[in-house]
Amino acid sequence: MLILAGGIVFAVYSLRTDPVEEALSGDRVINLLFVLENDRKPLSTYVLMYYPTTKRAAVFDIPGELGLIIRQINRVDRIDTVYDPKKVPDFENEIERLLGIDINFYMVLDADSLGKVVDLIEGVDLFIPSRVSIQNENGVILFPSGVTRLDGDKAKTYITYEIPEEEPEMAIFRRQRFFLGLLKRLGEMNEGLKIPVVARLYQTLLGTDMNQRTRIRLFDEFVLIDTDRTSVQSVGGIVREVSGQSLLLPYYDGSLVKEIVRQTLGGLTRQTEGSLSERVFTVEVLNGTAANGLAGRTAELLRGFGYDVISIGNADRTDYEKTEIIDRSGYSDMVKTFGDIIRCGNIRLESSLQENPEEELTFQNFEYRSDFTLIIGKDFNGRHVTGN
């Protein structure tokens, strides 16, 4: 009777303290650290943020060359110097400090385990825009263009191959699309991964702090994510030489990253009707000052917050005293959110409709205008509007 009573108490206690159930019942965002590992170092590191109430998610890509003051060694170095497959929580702690959030769980897949997982879920579907045909020391690498299902070996090759003349951003983008494809496929095959023999095999391939029950419950939620509408935001910064190596130092000593994360979390948890919550607002950035390059730098800032900057350029003059936002979206709360990023309250409403409704709409007279136009004035210091 004592053993039976103890078992019941233990079962009830375990259920009450299940971290996923606790997170779901507390109406909180769930944060998952996902590391794709190669040669015992992170090839790609992502933080997946998911809000159960709205079923929305966002992903942050953490570059390995990101330069931070690493507490363990008390100096500025790459964030991936902290990484040890046997001590993932140390790496997790540095990312928590960077983003200003608590990470609930982590999952690690090395290249070999990734290949086995991809085979276990019967492949990952990807759209490859251009045919790939290269030869390196490992042989010939071929990927057809179009929608392709990658098996385990192809998936390993896809995320690890490099082209000498390729821009680094293209390799980063390729891995981001693969991660979203993997996440989508894991959701589609979620029920199959619950089969006991499959679940046990799957669990052995993961480096994780989740037990099997927690993982299954978590992916019951993740299956609801619309990965086609999930954004991946790369943590950006300025490249600087530090102690003989190139490091990507976060803008404004990391404060900008935390602000972007806070706004992203606000977008995930905002209760809105229809498809407005999923909409990406477009922006035109115009430099109304004599400062060179200000529009480009501001555009990069706004892209970090998830806006689609469709054009940059110079305003009609260079003596704008005050920064101004022209709103054509028709959503007063959305333009206020946009203005809050740079602390600009000088907003002017402009209709995006044709001045003459009876005029026939043709390709010759149609001109797409962005949701917001930002005209930078002399009161903008590169980050905020001053003097308000």
C-alpha positions in Angstrom: 0.0 0.0 0.0 2.9 2.3 0.8 4.5 1.6 -2.6 1.2 2.2 -4.4 0.6 5.4 -2.5 4.1 6.6 -3.2 3.7 5.8 -6.9 0.5 7.8 -7.1 2.0 10.8 -5.4 5.1 10.6 -7.7 2.9 10.4 -10.8 0.7 13.4 -9.7 3.8 15.4 -8.8 5.5 14.6 -12.2 2.3 15.7 -14.1 2.1 18.9 -12.1 5.7 19.8 -12.7 5.9 18.8 -16.4 7.7 21.9 -17.9 5.6 21.9 -21.1 2.3 21.7 -19.2 3.5 24.4 -16.8 4.5 26.7 -19.7 1.2 26.1 -21.5 -1.0 26.6 -18.4 0.9 29.8 -17.6 0.0 31.4 -21.0 3.7 32.0 -21.8 5.9 32.0 -24.8 7.9 28.7 -25.1 11.5 29.1 -26.2 13.5 26.2 -27.7 17.2 26.3 -28.5 18.0 24.2 -31.6 21.6 23.5 -32.6 22.7 21.9 -35.8 26.2 20.7 -35.0 29.1 19.7 -37.2 32.5 18.5 -36.0 31.4 19.3 -32.4 30.8 23.0 -33.2 27.5 24.7 -34.0 26.9 24.9 -37.7 23.6 26.8 -37.2 22.0 27.9 -33.9 18.3 28.9 -33.8 16.0 30.0 -31.0 12.4 29.1 -31.8 9.8 31.2 -30.0 6.2 29.8 -29.9 3.1 31.3 -28.3 0.5 28.6 -27.8 -2.5 30.9 -27.6 -2.1 32.4 -31.0 -0.2 29.4 -32.5 2.4 31.9 -33.9 6.2 31.4 -33.9 9.4 33.3 -34.8 13.0 32.1 -35.2 16.2 33.9 -34.3 19.4 32.8 -36.0 22.4 33.2 -33.7 25.7 33.5 -35.8 28.6 31.6 -34.3 31.0 34.6 -35.0 28.9 36.9 -32.8 31.2 38.7 -30.5 30.3 38.9 -26.8 32.0 39.3 -23.4 32.1 35.7 -22.5 31.7 35.4 -18.7 33.5 32.1 -18.4 36.7 33.5 -19.9 36.1 37.2 -19.1 36.9 38.5 -22.5 35.3 39.3 -25.9 35.2 36.3 -28.1 33.0 34.3 -30.4 29.8 33.0 -28.8 30.5 29.5 -30.1 33.7 29.3 -28.1 31.5 28.5 -25.2 29.9 25.5 -27.0 30.6 22.0 -25.7 28.3 19.2 -26.7 28.5 17.9 -23.1 27.8 21.3 -21.6 25.0 22.8 -23.7 23.5 24.8 -20.8 26.6 27.0 -20.7 26.0 27.9 -24.4 22.3 28.3 -23.7 23.0 30.8 -20.8 25.1 33.1 -23.1 22.2 33.1 -25.7 19.7 33.9 -22.9 21.9 36.9 -21.9 22.1 38.0 -25.5 18.4 37.9 -26.2 17.1 38.8 -22.8 14.8 35.7 -22.5 14.6 32.4 -20.7 15.1 29.3 -22.8 12.9 26.4 -21.8 14.5 23.5 -23.6 17.3 22.6 -26.0 17.7 20.1 -28.9 21.1 19.3 -30.5 21.5 17.3 -33.7 25.0 16.5 -35.1 25.3 15.9 -38.9 25.1 12.1 -38.6 22.1 12.2 -36.3 20.4 14.7 -38.5 20.7 12.4 -41.5 19.1 9.6 -39.5 16.3 11.8 -38.3 15.6 13.0 -41.8 15.4 9.4 -42.9 13.1 8.6 -40.0 10.6 11.3 -41.1 10.9 10.2 -44.7 12.8 13.2 -46.0 12.5 17.0 -45.9 10.9 19.0 -48.7 12.7 22.1 -49.9 12.4 24.6 -52.8 15.8 25.0 -54.4 15.7 28.1 -56.7 18.7 27.2 -58.8 20.4 23.9 -59.8 23.5 23.1 -57.8 26.4 21.3 -59.5 29.8 21.5 -57.9 32.8 19.3 -57.3 35.0 19.3 -54.2 37.3 16.9 -52.4 34.2 14.9 -51.4 33.0 14.4 -55.0 30.2 15.8 -57.1 27.4 17.6 -55.3 24.1 17.8 -57.3 20.8 19.3 -56.4 18.0 19.9 -59.0 16.1 23.1 -59.0 12.5 23.2 -57.8 10.7 21.4 -55.0 12.9 18.5 -53.9 12.7 16.0 -51.1 16.0 15.4 -49.4 16.9 12.1 -47.8 19.3 11.9 -44.9 22.5 11.9 -46.8 21.3 14.7 -49.1 20.2 16.8 -46.1 23.7 16.4 -44.5 25.3 17.6 -47.7 22.8 20.4 -48.2 23.6 22.1 -44.9 27.4 21.5 -45.0 28.5 22.1 -48.6 30.3 25.4 -49.4 31.0 27.2 -52.6 34.2 29.3 -52.5 32.7 32.2 -54.4 29.3 32.1 -52.7 28.3 35.0 -50.5 28.1 33.9 -46.8 24.6 35.3 -46.6 23.5 32.7 -49.2 24.7 29.8 -47.1 23.0 31.2 -44.0 19.8 31.6 -45.9 20.0 28.0 -47.3 20.3 26.6 -43.7 17.5 28.8 -42.5 15.2 27.4 -45.1 16.3 23.9 -44.3 15.6 24.4 -40.6 12.0 25.6 -41.4 11.6 22.7 -43.7 12.8 20.3 -41.0 10.5 21.8 -38.5 7.5 21.5 -40.8 8.3 17.9 -41.6 8.7 17.0 -37.9 5.2 18.4 -37.4 3.7 16.5 -40.4 5.3 13.2 -39.1 4.5 13.9 -35.5 2.0 11.1 -35.1 4.4 8.6 -36.6 7.1 9.7 -34.2 4.9 8.8 -31.2 5.0 5.1 -32.1 6.9 3.6 -29.1 9.7 1.9 -31.0 10.1 5.0 -33.3 9.9 7.4 -30.3 12.7 5.5 -28.5 14.9 5.5 -31.6 14.2 9.2 -32.2 15.0 10.1 -28.6 18.5 8.5 -28.8 19.4 10.7 -31.8 18.8 13.9 -29.9 20.9 15.8 -27.5 18.2 17.3 -25.3 17.2 18.2 -21.8 13.6 16.9 -22.6 12.4 13.5 -21.7 10.4 11.6 -24.3 7.0 12.6 -22.8 7.9 16.3 -22.7 9.2 16.2 -26.3 6.1 14.5 -27.6 3.9 17.1 -25.8 5.9 20.0 -27.1 5.7 18.8 -30.7 2.0 18.4 -30.3 2.0 22.2 -30.1 4.6 22.8 -32.8 2.6 20.8 -35.3 0.2 23.9 -35.3 3.0 26.3 -36.5 2.5 27.6 -40.0 6.2 27.5 -41.1 5.4 29.3 -44.3 4.5 32.4 -42.3 7.3 32.0 -39.8 10.0 34.6 -40.0 13.7 33.9 -39.4 15.6 37.0 -38.1 19.4 36.9 -38.0 21.1 38.7 -35.1 23.1 41.4 -36.8 26.0 43.6 -35.9 29.2 45.3 -37.1 32.2 43.3 -38.2 35.3 44.3 -36.2 38.8 42.9 -35.8 39.3 41.8 -32.2 42.5 40.1 -31.0 43.3 39.0 -34.6 39.9 37.6 -35.5 36.8 39.0 -37.2 33.8 39.3 -34.8 30.3 40.4 -35.4 29.7 42.8 -32.6 25.9 43.4 -31.8 24.6 46.9 -32.5 24.5 49.2 -29.5 26.2 46.7 -27.2 23.4 44.2 -27.6 20.5 46.5 -26.5 19.1 46.6 -30.1 18.9 42.8 -30.2 16.9 42.7 -26.9 14.6 45.4 -28.2 13.9 43.5 -31.4 13.2 40.4 -29.4 10.7 42.3 -27.2 8.9 43.6 -30.2 8.9 40.1 -31.8 7.4 38.6 -28.6 4.8 41.4 -28.6 3.8 40.4 -32.2 3.5 36.8 -31.2 1.3 37.5 -28.2 -0.8 40.3 -29.8 -4.4 39.3 -30.2 -5.6 40.5 -33.6 -8.4 39.4 -35.9 -8.0 38.1 -39.4 -4.6 38.0 -41.1 -3.3 41.3 -39.9 -1.0 39.6 -37.3 0.7 37.7 -40.2 1.2 40.7 -42.4 4.6 42.0 -43.2 4.5 45.8 -43.5 6.5 47.5 -46.3 8.7 50.5 -45.8 10.3 53.2 -47.9 13.3 55.0 -46.3 14.3 58.4 -47.5 17.2 60.4 -46.2 16.2 64.0 -45.6 19.6 65.1 -44.3 23.1 65.6 -45.8 24.5 62.6 -43.9 25.7 60.0 -46.3 24.5 56.4 -45.9 21.9 57.2 -43.3 19.0 55.7 -45.2 20.9 52.4 -45.8 21.8 52.0 -42.1 18.3 52.8 -41.0 16.9 50.3 -43.5 19.1 47.6 -42.0 17.8 48.5 -38.5 14.2 48.2 -39.6 14.8 44.9 -41.4 16.0 43.6 -38.1 12.6 44.4 -36.6 10.9 42.3 -39.4 9.9 45.1 -41.8 10.2 44.7 -45.6 12.2 47.7 -46.7 11.4 47.8 -50.4 13.3 51.0 -51.3 15.8 53.5 -50.0 16.9 56.8 -51.4 17.2 60.5 -50.8 14.2 62.8 -50.0 13.3 65.8 -52.1 15.6 68.0 -50.0 18.3 67.6 -47.4 17.1 70.1 -44.7 14.3 68.2 -43.0 14.5 69.3 -39.4 12.1 66.7 -38.0 11.8 63.0 -38.9 8.4 62.1 -40.4 6.4 59.0 -41.0 3.8 58.9 -43.8 1.2 56.2 -43.2 -0.7 54.6 -46.0 -1.5 51.3 -44.2 -4.7 52.5 -42.6 -3.8 50.7 -39.3 -3.2 53.4 -36.6 -1.9 50.9 -34.0 0.5 49.4 -36.5 2.0 52.7 -37.5 2.4 53.7 -33.9 4.3 50.4 -33.2 6.5 51.3 -36.2 7.1 54.8 -34.9 7.9 53.5 -31.4 11.0 51.7 -32.8 12.7 55.0 -33.5 10.6 57.1 -31.0 9.0 59.1 -33.8 5.5 60.4 -33.1 5.4 62.7 -36.1 3.0 60.7 -38.3 1.1 61.9 -41.3 -1.8 60.0 -42.9 -1.9 59.7 -46.7 -4.4 57.8 -48.7 -3.0 55.0 -50.8 -6.0 55.0 -53.1 -6.0 56.6 -56.6 -6.8 60.3 -56.5 -9.3 59.8 -59.4 -11.4 56.7 -58.6 -12.8 56.7 -62.2 -9.3 56.5 -63.8 -8.7 53.1 -65.3 -6.0 51.2 -63.5 -3.3 50.1 -65.9 0.3 49.0 -65.7 1.3 52.5 -67.0 -0.4 54.5 -64.3 -0.1 52.0 -61.4 2.5 52.7 -58.8 2.8 50.6 -55.7 3.4 52.7 -52.6 4.8 51.3 -49.3 2.7 51.0 -46.2 5.0 53.5 -44.5 7.5 56.1 -45.8 10.1 57.2 -43.3 11.7 60.6 -44.0 14.8 61.0 -41.9 15.3 64.4 -40.4 18.1 66.1 -38.5 16.6 65.0 -35.2 17.4 61.4 -35.9 20.7 60.2 -34.4 20.9 56.9 -36.3 18.8 55.0 -33.7 16.2 57.3 -32.2 14.5 60.6 -32.8 15.8 63.1 -30.2 14.3 66.2 -28.8 10.7 64.9 -28.5 
